[in-house]
Amino acid sequence: MRAIFLDKDGTLITNVPYNVNPDLIALSEKAVEGLRLFRQLGYKLFVVTNQAGIAKGLFSEAALRPVQARLAELFSRHQATMDGFYYCPHHPHGIVPRYAIDCDCRKPMAGMLLRAAREHGIDLSRSWMIGDILHDVEAGNRAGCKTALIDNGNETEWELSNLRTPDLTVPDLHAAALAIAGRDRAARRGSMEIGTP
């Protein structure tokens, strides 16, 4: 099984900081076209999101349940399925003691992707992580995925390294899906040529 791991805020949906109001959740421009194409390509779709607002005492873990339900509804409305929703509630500078820790799930660490792979039988080497900042790219590279950066202005530091270098840089989710579809076609052609006597 192969998967697309999607950052939530700024990638999949319009970024409203620390928002847990389902009424304010809207898909980003070109996200619908991207989700539909990923579905046609046969990828499973997972949301992986840092939710530091929990550690900072701004909202509870329970407040994410309506958010998850709203995302699932938006996927379904556009003939796609959200196959999993993973979040990290931690932040080392939080004020809620049990969440104010360093962890291996907060991006740029790969914990959420590794957990999803274990629980769903995902081949990470055939999967992609897509996000709007280099922390997303680093998480994907640490997990062994291919990576795509949506360059929409949300990355402001541009601290590059081998782990923070994406395979693709694109303007939106639809462009990412088109590029990944092209990579898939090229890989299929290559495997057919190798198998030709």
N, C-alpha and C positions, 0 to 999 in steps of 0.2 A: 504494500500500500504506500502511496506517495501523497504528500500533503502540501498545502500552502498554509504557512503560519502568518497571520495578519496582526500587526500592531493595531490597536483600536483607535486611539485619539490622534487625529491628524493624518491617519492613513486610511482606515476604513470609514471613519465618521469625522464630521467637522469637529475640530478641537474646541471644546468648552471646558476650561480647567476645573477639575474636581467635580464634574457634573455627575449626579446620580438621578436626575429627573428624566424619566423616559420621554417626556414630551419635548425635550430639547435635543434628542438624539436624531440626527439625520445623516444619511450616507453622504460621503464625500463625492465631489464631482467625478464622474466617470467610474464610480465604484460599482454601480449596477452592471455596466457592461463588462467590467472585470470579473465580477462574481459569476456572471452567466458563462463567460468563456472558460473560466476555471472549471466550472461544472461540466461543460462540454468536453474538456480535456481529461476528465476523470479524476481530478484531484479532490481529496478530502480537504475541508476548510476548518481551520482552527484559529480562534482569537487568543492571543497571548498579550497580556497587558499589565504594566506596573500600576498599582493603585495605592500610591503612597498616602492618599487622603485617609486611609484607614489608620495607618501608623501615626498620622498627624492629628487624629481625633476629629476629623472633619465629617466622617460618616462611618457607619458600621459595615461589616462584611454582609450583613443581611440586606443592606441598601443596594448591593450589587445584583440581587436576584431579579428585581424589575428591569434592571439594565440588560441583564442576560436575556430575559424574556423578550424585551423590545428588539434586541439584535436578532434573535431567532425569528421573530415575526417579520423583520425587514428582509432577512435572507429568504424566507419562505415566500414572501410577497413577490420576489423577483426570481422565482424558480431555482433557488439554491438552498443548501442545507448547511447550517452551522453545526459541524460535527463535534465541536468541543469548545469550551470557554475556560481558559486558565488565567488566573490573576495572581499577582504577588502583592500581599498586603503590607510588606515590610518596608522600613526605611531606617537606616542607622541613626538618623537624627529625629526620629518620631518621639511623640510624647506619651504614647500608650505602651507601657513597658513590654508587654508580650510581643509587640510588633516592632519595637525599636531595636532591631538587630541587623547585623550583616548576615546575608543569606546567600544561597546559591540559586535562588529563583528570580531575584530581581535582575532584569536586564541592565547591564550587558552580560550577565551570567546566563547560562543555558538551561537552568533547571526546569523551567516550564516546558520547553521543547522536549527535553529528555523524558520528562514525566509523561507527556502526551504520547511520545513514541513508544514507551513501555506499555502504556494502557491501551493503545490502539493498534499496535503492530506496525508502526510506520517505519519505512526505510528512509532514514534521514538523508542518506547520500543522494536520493532521488527527489528530495523535497526542497522547498524554498521558504525562506523567511523574508517578509516584505515589511519595511517600516520607513518612517520619515526622518529618523535620526540615526547616527552611527552606532548608538547603543544597541539598536535593533539589529544592525548589520553584524556587530560583534557577537551578539547572542546567537545568531544564525550560524556564523562561522565557527563559534565554539562548539555548537551542536553537530557540525559536519554537514550542514545544509549549504545549498547555493543561496545567494542573497541578492536582494534588489533594494535599492534606496530610492524612495520617492522624494525627489529634490523639489520641495514646495516651499522652501524658506524656513522650515522649522529647525533644521540643523544650523546652529550658529557658531559652534566652536571649531569644527573641522579638524579635530585631532586625529590624524590618520596614522594607521599602522597596518601591518599585514592582516590582523584580525578585524580591522575596521575599514577594509577595502571591499566594496560590493562587486559582485559579478556584473550587475546591471545598474545603471542610473537612469531613471525615467521620470516623466512629469506627473503621472497619475497611475491609478490601479489598472485601468484599461490598457495603458501603454505597457505596464509590467506583464499583463496577461498575454498581450500580443507578442512581446519579446520572448516570453517563456514558451509560447506555442511554437515560435520559430526555432528555438533551441531544441524542442522536442522533435520537430520534423527533421532537423539536421541530424540528431542522434539516431533516429530511425533509419534515415538514409545511410548513415555510416555503418550501422549494424547489418543492413541488408547487403552493402558492398563487401563487408568482411565475410559474410556467409556465401557470397557468389563464387563458384569454382572458376 
